[in-house]
Amino acid sequence: MFDYPFKFTPSELMSSSPRTWRYRPRNLDYPDDTFVWNKRPDRAVEQLLMELERFVRCDFTPWAVELSTDRAAEQLKRYGENAWCERLWLDDYRRQRGDGA
């Protein structure tokens, strides 16, 4: 998981607007979003999974589909820390556009 530059937790995205979603460097400090299943009633777990499924389908997936490689690269350049994973992704984006090896 640490080799991908875009790292989100469901709880942070579900509690914010897609207008505020952008690249945030989390190259060494990735937040934990653990849900302790066995300490919740079955109905609460079912409800959370239903909310998560709706969120991914209706909110996150459309946002991710609209995030072009050009926009992703621009965010990495603007907000990034020049971390190794960010450089790898920027290189991949350049190759995908045919801008060099």
WOUR-V214926 format. One record per backbone hydrogen bond with DSSP energy under -0.5 kcal/mol. CO is the residue of the C=O (numbers start at 1). NH is the residue of the N-H. E is the energy in kcal/mol with one decimal. If there is no record, write none. Layout:
co=CO nh=NH e=E
co=CO nh=NH e=E
This chain:
co=1 nh=4 e=-1.1
co=5 nh=7 e=-0.8
co=9 nh=13 e=-2.0
co=10 nh=14 e=-3.0
co=11 nh=15 e=-1.0
co=13 nh=16 e=-1.7
co=17 nh=20 e=-2.3
co=18 nh=21 e=-1.1
co=29 nh=31 e=-0.5
co=34 nh=36 e=-0.5
co=35 nh=37 e=-1.2
co=36 nh=39 e=-0.9
co=37 nh=40 e=-1.7
co=41 nh=44 e=-0.5
co=41 nh=45 e=-2.0
co=42 nh=46 e=-2.7
co=43 nh=47 e=-2.6
co=44 nh=48 e=-2.3
co=45 nh=49 e=-2.5
co=46 nh=50 e=-2.2
co=47 nh=51 e=-2.4
co=48 nh=52 e=-2.7
co=49 nh=53 e=-2.4
co=50 nh=54 e=-2.3
co=51 nh=55 e=-2.5
co=52 nh=56 e=-2.7
co=53 nh=57 e=-2.4
co=54 nh=58 e=-3.1
co=55 nh=59 e=-2.5
co=55 nh=60 e=-2.2
co=56 nh=61 e=-2.6
co=59 nh=63 e=-1.5
co=60 nh=64 e=-2.9
co=61 nh=65 e=-2.5
co=62 nh=66 e=-1.6
co=63 nh=67 e=-0.8
co=64 nh=67 e=-0.6
co=66 nh=68 e=-1.4
co=68 nh=72 e=-2.6
co=69 nh=73 e=-2.6
co=70 nh=74 e=-2.3
co=71 nh=75 e=-2.2
co=72 nh=76 e=-2.3
co=73 nh=77 e=-2.4
co=74 nh=78 e=-2.6
co=75 nh=79 e=-3.0
co=76 nh=80 e=-1.4
co=83 nh=87 e=-2.5
co=84 nh=88 e=-2.4
co=85 nh=89 e=-2.2
co=86 nh=90 e=-2.5
co=87 nh=91 e=-2.5
co=88 nh=92 e=-2.4
co=89 nh=93 e=-2.7
co=90 nh=94 e=-2.3
co=91 nh=95 e=-2.5
co=92 nh=96 e=-2.5
co=93 nh=97 e=-1.7
co=94 nh=98 e=-0.8
co=94 nh=99 e=-3.2
co=95 nh=98 e=-0.7
